[in-house]
Amino acid sequence: MNYSLKVLYSGSTGNAALLTAGNTAVLIDAGRSAKVLTAAITAAGISPDALSAIFLTHEHNDHTAALEVFLKHHPVPVHAAGASADKLSARAGEHLRAALISHPPLFAETVGALTFTSFRTSHDSAESVGYRITVAGDGNAPPRTIGYATDLGVVTPAVEEGLMGCEAVVLECNHDEEMLQTGPYPYDLKRRIASRRGHLSNVDCAAFSVRLAAGGMKRLLLAHLSETNNLPELALGEVRAALAGTAVHIAAASPTDIIEL
């Protein structure tokens, strides 16, 4: 079955992606505001009322800020893992609390043509996961797989297992190491971002992308680029150099524009 994955916006200020296959439409994360999110979904060619579910990677504000108001107007199940769901529920209003479905950290959930299988990521939230997403086969066509991991300080064996073999991957490429170290952030924040529970650098993203390409990846979308500590041309340059000689299509997500994988 054909699918479309559009990153509606991605970066330090907010993250959301829209995945559609057949009659199924699902959001991954819901940062920024309900107004911005609704406008982005509509601009991507989908009615917000057509959504079947929302899957969260973790509870941090840049991935969840739109939820309460959005759900007031467009109620839909919200799936989240373990402690992240608990943390979110503790501060949620009535609409999010009613919609929230808590799962064990490792879970699989099928919504229409899409099956989401979680894997743990190393990030400083209560619980953080990425997703391996299977798109149902159609006729004689086999199932297709998409990987999604936007907040991880390090590529763990769980992340590698979760993303390996996916034909298309959305992967964090958060910061240029020199820009981070010489930039305006305070020392403690720099240390947090560069840590194993922070965010993935351009260099580490590029190194991992080589292994993903060897495992069959055909398309790669770089996501969660820092507006302060990165530039799209630096992220793309690092990854393109690493993947030189391969046929992988590479693009970078934007904090303001819809980018399709």
C-alpha positions in Angstrom: 0.0 0.0 0.0 1.3 3.5 -0.8 1.7 5.9 2.0 2.6 9.6 2.6 4.7 10.8 5.5 4.9 14.6 5.9 6.8 16.3 8.7 4.5 19.3 9.3 7.2 21.1 11.3 10.3 20.0 13.3 12.8 21.7 15.5 13.3 23.0 19.0 10.1 25.0 18.9 7.8 22.1 18.0 7.4 18.8 16.3 4.6 17.0 14.4 4.3 14.6 11.5 1.4 13.3 9.5 1.3 9.7 8.2 -1.4 8.5 5.8 -2.0 5.2 4.1 -5.3 4.3 2.5 -8.1 5.7 4.6 -5.8 5.9 7.7 -4.3 9.2 9.0 -2.2 9.4 12.1 -0.2 12.1 13.8 3.2 11.6 15.4 3.6 14.2 18.1 1.7 17.4 18.4 4.0 20.3 19.4 3.5 24.1 19.1 -0.2 25.2 19.3 -3.5 23.8 18.2 -4.0 26.7 15.8 -0.6 26.0 14.1 -1.1 22.2 14.1 -4.6 22.4 12.6 -3.4 24.8 9.9 -0.5 22.5 9.1 -2.7 19.3 8.9 -5.2 21.2 6.6 -2.3 22.5 4.4 -1.1 18.9 4.1 -4.4 18.0 2.5 -6.1 16.2 5.4 -9.1 17.3 7.5 -8.2 17.2 11.2 -11.4 15.3 11.8 -10.1 12.5 9.6 -7.3 11.6 12.0 -7.5 8.1 13.5 -4.9 8.5 16.3 -2.0 10.4 17.7 1.2 8.6 18.7 3.7 10.4 21.0 7.4 9.9 21.3 7.6 11.4 24.8 6.0 14.1 27.0 8.2 17.1 26.4 6.4 20.3 25.5 7.8 20.6 22.0 6.0 17.3 21.2 2.8 17.8 23.1 1.9 21.5 23.6 -1.0 21.5 21.1 -2.8 18.5 22.5 -5.2 19.8 25.0 -6.8 22.5 22.8 -6.6 20.4 19.7 -8.4 17.4 21.3 -11.2 19.7 22.5 -12.1 20.2 18.9 -10.9 17.0 17.4 -11.1 14.1 19.9 -8.9 11.2 18.9 -7.0 8.5 20.9 -3.5 9.5 22.0 -1.0 6.7 22.5 2.0 7.1 24.7 4.4 4.8 26.5 4.5 4.1 30.2 6.0 6.8 32.4 5.7 9.4 29.7 1.9 8.9 29.6 1.8 9.1 33.4 3.8 12.4 33.5 1.6 13.8 30.8 -1.6 12.8 32.5 -0.5 14.4 35.7 -0.6 17.8 34.1 -3.3 17.2 31.5 -6.6 18.9 31.2 -9.9 16.9 30.8 -9.7 16.5 27.0 -6.2 15.0 27.0 -6.8 12.9 30.0 -9.9 11.4 28.3 -8.0 10.7 25.1 -4.7 9.3 26.6 -4.0 5.6 26.3 -1.0 4.4 28.3 1.1 1.5 27.0 4.1 -0.5 28.3 7.3 1.1 27.0 7.5 -1.6 24.3 4.1 -2.0 22.6 2.5 -2.6 19.2 -0.7 -0.9 18.2 -2.5 -1.3 14.9 -4.6 1.6 13.6 -6.2 0.9 10.2 -3.5 0.2 7.7 -0.7 1.1 10.1 1.0 -0.8 12.9 3.2 1.1 15.3 5.9 -0.8 17.2 7.8 1.2 19.8 11.4 0.9 20.8 13.2 2.8 23.6 15.3 5.9 22.8 17.9 7.4 25.1 16.5 10.8 26.1 16.0 12.8 29.3 12.3 12.4 29.5 10.2 10.2 31.8 9.9 7.7 28.9 11.1 8.2 25.3 10.4 5.9 22.3 10.8 5.8 18.5 8.5 3.8 16.2 8.9 1.2 13.5 5.8 1.6 11.4 4.5 -1.2 9.2 2.2 -0.2 6.3 -0.1 -3.1 5.4 0.5 -4.8 2.1 -1.9 -4.3 -0.8 -2.8 -7.3 -3.1 0.5 -8.9 -4.0 2.6 -6.0 -2.6 4.4 -6.8 0.6 4.2 -4.6 3.8 6.4 -1.5 3.9 8.3 -0.1 6.8 9.1 3.4 8.1 11.3 4.3 11.0 10.8 7.4 13.3 13.3 8.5 15.9 13.7 12.2 16.7 15.0 12.5 20.3 18.0 10.4 21.2 21.4 11.2 22.6 23.0 8.0 21.3 22.2 5.2 18.9 21.6 2.2 21.1 21.2 -1.4 20.0 17.4 -1.0 20.5 17.4 2.0 18.1 19.5 0.2 15.6 17.2 -2.8 15.7 14.1 -0.6 15.5 15.2 1.2 12.4 17.3 -1.3 10.5 15.7 -2.5 7.3 13.2 0.4 7.1 12.9 1.7 3.6 12.3 5.3 4.8 13.6 6.8 8.1 13.0 10.1 9.9 16.0 10.5 12.1 17.2 13.3 14.5 20.1 15.4 13.2 20.0 18.0 16.0 23.3 19.9 16.3 26.6 20.7 14.8 29.1 20.0 17.6 31.2 23.1 17.1 28.1 25.4 16.9 26.8 23.9 20.1 30.1 24.3 22.0 30.7 27.9 20.8 27.1 29.0 20.9 25.0 31.0 23.4 23.6 28.2 25.5 24.7 27.9 29.1 27.2 25.2 29.9 24.7 22.9 31.7 22.4 23.0 28.7 25.2 22.3 26.3 26.3 19.4 28.4 22.7 18.0 28.5 22.3 18.3 24.7 25.6 16.6 24.0 25.0 13.8 26.5 23.9 10.2 25.9 20.4 11.3 27.0 20.3 14.5 24.9 20.2 14.9 21.2 21.9 13.3 18.2 24.7 15.3 16.5 25.2 15.7 12.8 28.3 13.5 13.0 26.5 10.7 14.8 23.5 10.9 12.6 25.7 10.6 9.5 27.6 7.6 10.9 24.3 5.8 11.7 22.8 6.6 8.3 25.6 4.7 6.6 24.5 1.5 8.5 20.9 2.2 7.7 21.7 2.6 4.0 23.6 -0.7 4.1 20.4 -2.3 5.6 18.2 -1.1 2.7 17.1 2.5 3.6 16.1 4.4 0.5 14.9 7.7 1.9 16.1 9.7 4.9 14.6 12.8 6.4 16.8 14.7 8.9 14.6 16.0 11.8 14.7 18.1 15.0 17.4 20.4 13.7 18.3 23.0 16.3 17.5 26.5 15.2 20.4 27.7 17.4 23.0 25.0 17.1 22.7 23.8 13.5 22.1 24.8 9.9 20.3 22.7 7.3 23.3 23.0 5.0 25.6 21.6 7.7 23.3 18.7 8.5 22.7 17.8 4.9 26.4 18.2 4.0 27.5 15.9 6.8 25.0 13.2 5.9 25.4 13.5 2.1 29.2 13.1 2.5 28.7 10.0 4.5 26.2 8.5 2.0 28.1 9.5 -1.1 27.9 6.7 -3.7 24.6 5.5 -2.4 21.1 6.1 -4.0 19.6 7.3 -0.7 17.4 10.4 -1.1 18.1 12.9 1.7 16.1 15.9 2.8 15.9 18.0 6.0 12.8 18.9 7.9 11.9 22.5 8.6 10.5 24.3 11.7 8.0 26.1 9.5 7.5 24.2 6.2 5.9 20.8 5.4 8.5 18.4 4.1 7.5 15.0 2.6 9.7 12.0 3.1 
